[in-house]
């Protein structure tokens, strides 16, 4: 999940002659469970994980590093364009998460390999096209925003759907390694993109990123293959909202996503306001993305130890506290580094924890439906979260034409992001109390 949709795909039965190594059964309220599917828990699955990790590298290298590209655009070709407008380009790419259901349909029609090739091609082509649109905001909306965003959504859907075909008891490890690949992509590309901007300019930075995405991504996804056809399943079950805990978690996720991409999008600009170099700003984003990867990887074992709902509550509280108590007083590099580390860990934990919460509420048979519904609720936050922060920055007297400025102009945007994270934590608390008032209980 930066970003992101976490999907669990049910599979068609394998032939009766296949001896099951391990089985997973699916049940629902309305139909008998389908036949079980053998899960090898390794073997060629590790090649699949490597391929998906490379795909996630380029996906996260785009969505988690938009703040670096945004700063370069605002300092050069889009000097006269409001920050909120440029932020909207990145947010549109995130909001393409709404097309996740379309990506699942592609997987059913063409299989994971062809679907991933389509996704990587769109992701890279959009970036290459952005190189010719750096002075045209409408062009950037079409290229970086829609084309790359749609490609990234398709890639991310495959990354979430395919490991479940190969792993059962090691599924957490497998997913963690894929997400780690994405975190490394965000870390490496934040530094690489800043270096490219300074050496070849923003136009060729976009083009080189797109060319590298296609040149390495397509050979990687050619290694993908499905073990079994994806089983058709419903995606909407409104009766789930009769559950107060699920409704509260749904609202928590929908509100919480408004805050998630404010730090990585605005850290470079904030660093610039302190008089720090663009490379320092890029380094902060790289550190944020590295800690984001750590948070995604470690949240799984923490969910197993103290419970997913408890972990979700701690995640959103840590997110809120870091933005309300640390970021506003970060008037030098040291506190800003501390903020980037803490918020990065909490931010990454969100994308591992929320799917675990939903799966725990409804079990494997209904988890795909519940998670699809929950992810749909993220669309508003993905689309408007960072742009609202941009509007507040402008309203507070912020500017984006470069140069040092007062850091207090960022505080309305910072308090907005921290406030939404805190409000999200309150809804998680409602779900937690409803599921058990004993604070020592693992929930």
C-alpha positions as CSV (number, residue, x, y, z in Angstrom):
1,X,0.0,0.0,0.0
2,X,3.1,4.1,-1.1
3,X,0.3,2.9,-1.9
4,X,-1.4,1.7,-2.9
5,X,-4.5,-1.7,-3.1
6,X,-3.8,-4.9,-1.1
7,X,-5.7,-7.7,-2.8
8,X,-6.3,-11.4,-2.0
9,X,-7.2,-13.3,-5.1
10,X,-9.1,-16.6,-5.0
11,X,-7.9,-19.3,-7.4
12,X,-9.7,-21.9,-9.5
13,X,-9.3,-25.5,-8.3
14,X,-6.2,-27.2,-9.5
15,X,-6.5,-30.6,-11.3
16,X,-7.4,-33.5,-9.1
17,X,-4.1,-35.2,-10.0
18,X,-2.0,-32.5,-8.4
19,X,-1.0,-33.7,-4.8
20,X,-1.6,-30.8,-2.4
21,X,1.5,-29.7,-0.6
22,X,-0.5,-27.3,1.6
23,X,-4.1,-26.2,1.4
24,X,-6.1,-23.1,2.0
25,X,-9.9,-23.3,2.1
26,X,-12.3,-20.5,1.5
27,X,-15.7,-20.2,2.9
28,X,-18.6,-17.6,2.7
29,X,-22.1,-17.2,3.9
30,X,-23.8,-18.0,0.6
31,X,-21.8,-20.8,-1.1
32,X,-19.9,-23.9,-0.3
33,X,-16.1,-23.5,-0.2
34,X,-14.3,-24.0,-3.5
35,X,-11.8,-26.8,-3.9
36,X,-8.5,-26.3,-2.2
37,X,-5.4,-25.0,-4.0
38,X,-1.9,-26.5,-3.5
39,X,0.6,-23.9,-2.3
40,X,4.3,-24.8,-2.8
41,X,5.6,-22.2,-0.2
42,X,8.7,-21.6,-2.2
43,X,10.4,-23.1,-5.3
44,X,9.8,-21.0,-8.3
45,X,7.9,-18.7,-6.0
46,X,11.2,-17.0,-5.0
47,X,11.8,-16.1,-8.7
48,X,8.3,-14.6,-8.7
49,X,9.1,-12.6,-5.6
50,X,12.3,-11.3,-7.2
51,X,10.5,-10.2,-10.3
52,X,7.8,-8.5,-8.3
53,X,10.3,-6.8,-6.1
54,X,11.9,-5.2,-9.3
55,X,8.5,-4.1,-10.5
56,X,7.7,-2.6,-7.1
57,X,11.1,-0.8,-7.2
58,X,10.0,1.2,-10.2
59,X,6.4,1.7,-9.0
60,X,7.6,3.2,-5.7
61,X,10.4,5.0,-7.4
62,X,7.7,7.0,-9.1
63,X,4.9,7.5,-6.5
64,X,7.2,8.0,-3.4
65,X,9.6,10.4,-5.2
66,X,7.1,12.8,-6.7
67,X,8.2,15.3,-4.1
68,X,11.7,15.4,-5.7
69,X,10.3,15.9,-9.2
70,X,7.8,18.4,-7.9
71,X,10.5,20.6,-6.4
72,X,12.5,20.5,-9.6
73,X,9.5,21.5,-11.7
74,X,8.6,24.3,-9.3
75,X,12.2,25.6,-9.4
76,X,12.4,25.5,-13.2
77,X,9.8,25.0,-15.9
78,X,6.7,25.5,-13.7
79,X,8.0,28.4,-11.6
80,X,4.7,30.3,-12.0
81,X,2.4,27.3,-11.2
82,X,0.9,26.9,-7.7
83,X,2.3,24.2,-5.6
84,X,-1.2,22.7,-5.1
85,X,-1.6,22.2,-8.9
86,X,1.7,20.4,-9.3
87,X,0.9,18.2,-6.2
88,X,-2.3,17.3,-7.9
89,X,-0.4,15.6,-10.7
90,X,1.2,13.2,-8.2
91,X,-2.1,12.7,-6.4
92,X,-3.9,11.8,-9.6
93,X,-1.4,9.0,-10.1
94,X,-2.1,7.8,-6.6
95,X,-5.9,8.1,-7.1
96,X,-5.7,5.7,-10.1
97,X,-5.9,3.0,-7.3
98,X,-9.6,3.1,-8.2
99,X,-8.7,1.2,-11.3
100,X,-7.5,-1.8,-9.2
101,X,-10.6,-3.7,-10.0
102,X,-9.9,-3.2,-13.7
103,X,-6.4,-4.6,-13.2
104,X,-7.8,-7.7,-11.5
105,X,-10.0,-8.2,-14.6
106,X,-7.0,-7.9,-16.8
107,X,-5.3,-10.7,-14.8
108,X,-8.4,-12.9,-15.3
109,X,-8.4,-12.2,-19.0
110,X,-4.7,-12.3,-19.9
111,X,-2.8,-13.7,-16.9
112,X,-0.3,-12.0,-14.6
113,X,2.6,-11.8,-17.1
114,X,0.8,-10.0,-19.9
115,X,-1.0,-7.7,-17.3
116,X,2.4,-6.8,-15.7
117,X,3.9,-6.1,-19.1
118,X,1.0,-3.7,-19.8
119,X,1.5,-2.0,-16.4
120,X,5.3,-1.6,-16.8
121,X,4.8,-0.3,-20.4
122,X,2.3,2.3,-19.3
123,X,4.4,3.3,-16.3
124,X,7.5,3.9,-18.4
125,X,5.7,5.4,-21.4
126,X,4.0,8.0,-19.1
127,X,7.3,9.0,-17.7
128,X,8.9,9.3,-21.1
129,X,6.0,11.4,-22.2
130,X,6.4,13.6,-19.2
131,X,9.8,14.6,-20.5
132,X,8.1,16.5,-23.3
133,X,5.4,18.0,-21.0
134,X,7.5,19.7,-18.3
135,X,6.1,23.2,-19.4
136,X,2.6,21.9,-19.9
137,X,0.6,21.2,-16.7
138,X,-2.2,19.5,-18.7
139,X,0.3,17.3,-20.4
140,X,1.8,16.3,-17.0
141,X,-1.7,15.4,-15.8
142,X,-2.1,13.1,-18.8
143,X,1.4,11.5,-18.7
144,X,2.7,11.4,-15.1
145,X,-0.8,11.6,-13.6
146,X,-3.0,9.3,-15.6
147,X,-0.8,7.1,-17.9
148,X,1.9,6.4,-15.3
149,X,-0.7,6.2,-12.5
150,X,-2.7,3.6,-14.3
151,X,0.4,1.6,-15.1
152,X,1.5,1.8,-11.5
153,X,-1.8,0.6,-10.3
154,X,-1.7,-2.4,-12.6
155,X,1.8,-3.3,-11.5
156,X,0.9,-2.9,-7.8
157,X,-2.2,-5.1,-8.2
158,X,0.0,-7.9,-9.7
159,X,2.5,-7.5,-6.9
160,X,-0.3,-8.0,-4.3
161,X,-2.2,-10.8,-6.1
162,X,0.5,-13.2,-7.3
163,X,2.4,-14.1,-4.1
164,X,-0.7,-15.8,-2.7
165,X,-0.5,-18.4,-5.5
166,X,3.0,-19.5,-4.4
167,X,3.1,-18.9,-0.6
168,X,1.0,-19.8,2.4
169,X,2.9,-20.1,5.7
170,X,5.6,-17.8,4.2
171,X,3.2,-15.4,2.6
172,X,4.1,-12.6,5.1
173,X,7.8,-13.0,4.3
174,X,7.1,-13.1,0.6
175,X,5.0,-9.9,0.7
176,X,7.5,-8.2,2.9
177,X,10.3,-8.9,0.4
178,X,8.2,-7.4,-2.4
179,X,7.4,-4.3,-0.4
180,X,11.1,-4.1,0.6
181,X,11.9,-3.9,-3.1
182,X,9.5,-1.0,-3.4
183,X,11.1,0.7,-0.4
184,X,14.5,0.3,-1.8
185,X,13.2,1.8,-5.1
186,X,11.9,4.9,-3.3
187,X,15.2,5.3,-1.4
188,X,17.5,4.9,-4.4
189,X,15.4,6.9,-6.8
190,X,15.0,9.9,-4.5
191,X,18.8,10.4,-4.6
192,X,19.2,9.3,-8.3
193,X,16.5,11.7,-9.5
194,X,17.9,14.7,-7.7
195,X,21.3,13.9,-9.2
196,X,19.8,13.5,-12.7
197,X,18.0,16.8,-12.4
198,X,21.2,18.7,-11.6
199,X,23.1,17.0,-14.4
200,X,20.7,16.6,-17.3
201,X,17.7,18.7,-16.4
202,X,14.1,17.8,-15.5
203,X,13.1,16.8,-19.1
204,X,15.7,14.1,-19.5
205,X,15.3,13.0,-15.9
206,X,11.7,11.9,-16.7
207,X,12.8,10.3,-19.9
208,X,15.7,8.4,-18.4
209,X,13.5,7.1,-15.5
210,X,10.9,5.9,-18.0
211,X,13.5,4.2,-20.3
212,X,15.1,2.4,-17.3
213,X,11.6,1.3,-16.0
214,X,10.8,-0.4,-19.3
215,X,14.4,-1.7,-20.0
216,X,14.6,-3.5,-16.6
217,X,10.9,-4.0,-15.7
218,X,9.8,-5.9,-18.8
219,X,12.6,-8.5,-18.6
220,X,11.7,-9.0,-14.9
221,X,8.0,-9.6,-15.5
222,X,8.6,-12.0,-18.3
223,X,9.5,-14.4,-15.6
224,X,6.0,-14.3,-14.1
225,X,3.6,-17.1,-14.5
226,X,0.3,-18.1,-12.9
227,X,-0.1,-21.4,-11.1
228,X,-3.9,-21.4,-11.6
229,X,-6.5,-19.2,-13.2
230,X,-8.0,-16.4,-11.0
231,X,-11.4,-17.2,-9.8
232,X,-14.3,-14.8,-10.4
233,X,-15.6,-13.3,-7.2
234,X,-17.8,-10.4,-6.2
235,X,-16.2,-7.2,-5.2
236,X,-18.9,-5.4,-3.2
237,X,-20.8,-6.6,-0.2
238,X,-22.6,-3.7,1.5
239,X,-23.8,-5.9,4.3
240,X,-20.3,-5.6,5.7
241,X,-21.1,-2.1,6.8
242,X,-23.5,-3.6,9.4
243,X,-20.3,-4.4,11.3
244,X,-19.4,-1.3,13.4
245,X,-15.7,-2.3,13.7
246,X,-15.4,-2.6,9.9
247,X,-17.2,0.7,9.3
248,X,-14.9,2.4,11.8
249,X,-11.8,0.9,10.2
250,X,-13.1,1.8,6.7
251,X,-13.5,5.4,7.8
252,X,-10.1,5.4,9.5
253,X,-8.5,4.3,6.3
254,X,-10.4,6.8,4.2
255,X,-9.4,9.7,6.5
256,X,-5.9,8.5,7.2
257,X,-4.8,8.5,3.5
258,X,-5.2,12.3,3.4
259,X,-2.1,12.5,5.5
260,X,0.1,9.8,4.1
261,X,1.7,11.5,1.1
262,X,2.0,15.0,2.6
263,X,5.5,14.4,4.2
264,X,7.2,12.9,1.1
265,X,5.7,15.5,-1.2
266,X,6.6,18.5,0.9
267,X,9.8,17.5,2.7
268,X,12.0,18.8,-0.2
269,X,10.2,22.1,-0.2
270,X,10.4,22.4,3.6
271,X,14.1,21.6,3.5
272,X,14.5,24.3,0.9
273,X,12.8,26.8,3.2
274,X,15.5,26.0,5.8
275,X,18.2,26.9,3.3
276,X,19.2,23.3,2.8
277,X,20.3,22.1,-0.7
278,X,18.1,20.1,-3.1
279,X,20.4,17.1,-2.5
280,X,19.7,17.3,1.2
281,X,15.9,17.4,0.5
282,X,16.2,14.4,-1.7
283,X,18.2,12.6,1.0
284,X,15.4,13.3,3.4
285,X,12.9,11.7,1.0
286,X,15.3,8.8,0.6
287,X,15.5,8.3,4.3
288,X,11.8,8.6,4.6
289,X,11.3,5.9,2.0
290,X,13.9,3.6,3.6
291,X,12.1,3.9,6.9
292,X,8.8,3.4,5.1
293,X,10.1,0.1,3.8
294,X,11.2,-0.9,7.3
295,X,7.7,0.0,8.6
296,X,6.0,-2.2,6.0
297,X,8.3,-5.1,6.7
298,X,8.1,-5.0,10.5
299,X,4.4,-4.3,10.9
300,X,3.5,-7.9,10.0
301,X,5.3,-9.5,13.0
302,X,4.0,-6.8,15.2
303,X,0.4,-7.5,14.1
304,X,1.0,-11.2,15.0
305,X,2.4,-10.3,18.4
306,X,0.0,-7.6,19.7
307,X,-2.9,-7.8,17.2
308,X,-3.6,-6.0,14.0
309,X,-6.1,-3.5,15.4
310,X,-3.8,-2.6,18.2
311,X,-1.0,-2.1,15.7
312,X,-3.2,0.0,13.5
313,X,-4.0,2.3,16.4
314,X,-0.4,2.7,17.3
315,X,0.5,3.3,13.7
316,X,-2.0,6.2,13.3
317,X,-1.1,7.7,16.8
318,X,2.6,7.6,15.9
319,X,1.8,9.2,12.5
320,X,-0.2,12.0,14.2
321,X,2.3,12.7,17.0
322,X,5.3,12.9,14.6
323,X,3.5,15.5,12.5
324,X,1.9,17.5,15.3
325,X,4.8,17.5,17.8
326,X,8.0,17.1,15.8
327,X,7.6,18.5,12.3
328,X,6.4,22.0,13.3
329,X,9.5,22.6,15.5
330,X,12.0,21.1,13.0
331,X,13.9,24.2,12.4
332,X,17.2,22.5,11.6
333,X,18.3,19.3,9.8
334,X,18.6,17.1,13.0
335,X,14.9,17.3,14.1
336,X,13.8,17.0,10.4
337,X,15.8,13.7,10.1
338,X,14.1,12.4,13.3
339,X,10.7,13.3,11.9
340,X,11.4,11.7,8.5
341,X,12.5,8.5,10.2
342,X,9.6,8.2,12.7
343,X,6.9,9.3,10.2
344,X,8.3,7.0,7.5
345,X,8.0,3.9,9.8
346,X,4.5,4.8,10.8
347,X,3.5,5.6,7.2
348,X,4.8,2.3,5.9
349,X,3.1,0.4,8.6
350,X,-0.3,1.6,7.4
351,X,-0.1,-0.4,4.2
352,X,0.7,-3.6,5.9
353,X,-1.5,-3.3,8.9
354,X,-4.9,-2.2,7.4
355,X,-5.1,-5.3,5.1
356,X,-4.3,-7.5,8.1
357,X,-7.1,-5.9,10.1
358,X,-9.6,-6.4,7.4
359,X,-8.6,-10.0,6.7
360,X,-8.8,-10.7,10.4
361,X,-12.4,-9.4,10.6
362,X,-13.8,-11.5,7.8
363,X,-11.5,-14.4,7.1
364,X,-9.9,-15.4,3.8
365,X,-13.1,-16.0,1.8
366,X,-14.4,-12.4,2.2
367,X,-11.1,-10.6,2.7
368,X,-10.7,-9.8,-1.0
369,X,-14.1,-8.2,-1.1
370,X,-13.6,-6.3,2.1
371,X,-10.1,-5.0,1.1
372,X,-11.4,-3.9,-2.3
373,X,-14.1,-1.9,-0.6
374,X,-11.6,-0.4,1.9
375,X,-9.1,0.5,-0.8
376,X,-11.9,2.3,-2.8
377,X,-12.3,4.5,0.3
378,X,-8.7,5.6,-0.1
379,X,-9.3,7.3,-3.4
380,X,-10.4,10.6,-2.0
381,X,-7.3,10.9,0.3
382,X,-5.0,9.8,-2.5
383,X,-6.4,12.4,-4.9
384,X,-6.9,15.4,-2.5
385,X,-4.5,14.8,0.4
386,X,-1.4,16.5,-0.9
387,X,-3.2,19.2,-3.0
388,X,-5.1,20.3,0.1
389,X,-1.8,20.7,1.9
390,X,-0.6,22.7,-1.1
391,X,-3.6,25.0,-0.9
392,X,-3.0,25.6,2.8
393,X,0.7,26.3,2.1
394,X,-0.3,29.0,-0.4
395,X,-3.0,30.4,1.9
396,X,-0.4,30.7,4.7
397,X,1.8,32.8,2.4
398,X,4.1,30.1,1.1
399,X,5.8,30.4,-2.3
400,X,7.2,28.0,-4.7
401,X,9.6,30.0,-6.8
402,X,12.6,28.9,-4.8
403,X,14.7,30.6,-2.2
404,X,14.5,30.6,1.6
405,X,11.2,31.4,3.4
406,X,9.8,31.2,6.8
407,X,9.0,27.7,8.0
408,X,5.8,28.7,9.8
409,X,4.0,29.1,6.5
410,X,4.0,25.3,6.4
411,X,2.3,24.9,9.7
412,X,-1.3,25.0,8.5
413,X,-0.5,22.2,6.0
414,X,1.4,20.2,8.7
415,X,-1.4,20.6,11.3
416,X,-4.0,19.5,8.6
417,X,-2.0,16.3,7.9
418,X,-1.4,15.6,11.6
419,X,-5.1,16.4,12.4
420,X,-6.4,13.9,9.8
421,X,-4.0,11.2,11.2
422,X,-5.3,11.8,14.7
423,X,-8.9,11.8,13.6
424,X,-8.2,8.5,11.9
425,X,-6.7,7.0,15.1
426,X,-10.0,7.9,16.9
427,X,-12.0,5.8,14.5
428,X,-9.5,2.9,15.0
429,X,-10.0,3.3,18.7
430,X,-13.8,3.0,18.2
431,X,-13.2,-0.3,16.4
432,X,-10.8,-1.5,19.1
433,X,-13.2,-0.7,22.0
434,X,-16.1,-2.4,20.1
435,X,-14.0,-5.6,19.6
436,X,-12.8,-5.7,23.2
437,X,-12.5,-3.2,26.1
438,X,-9.6,-5.1,27.8
439,X,-6.5,-3.2,26.7
440,X,-4.4,-6.3,27.3
441,X,-6.4,-8.3,24.8
442,X,-4.7,-9.1,21.5
443,X,-7.1,-7.7,18.8
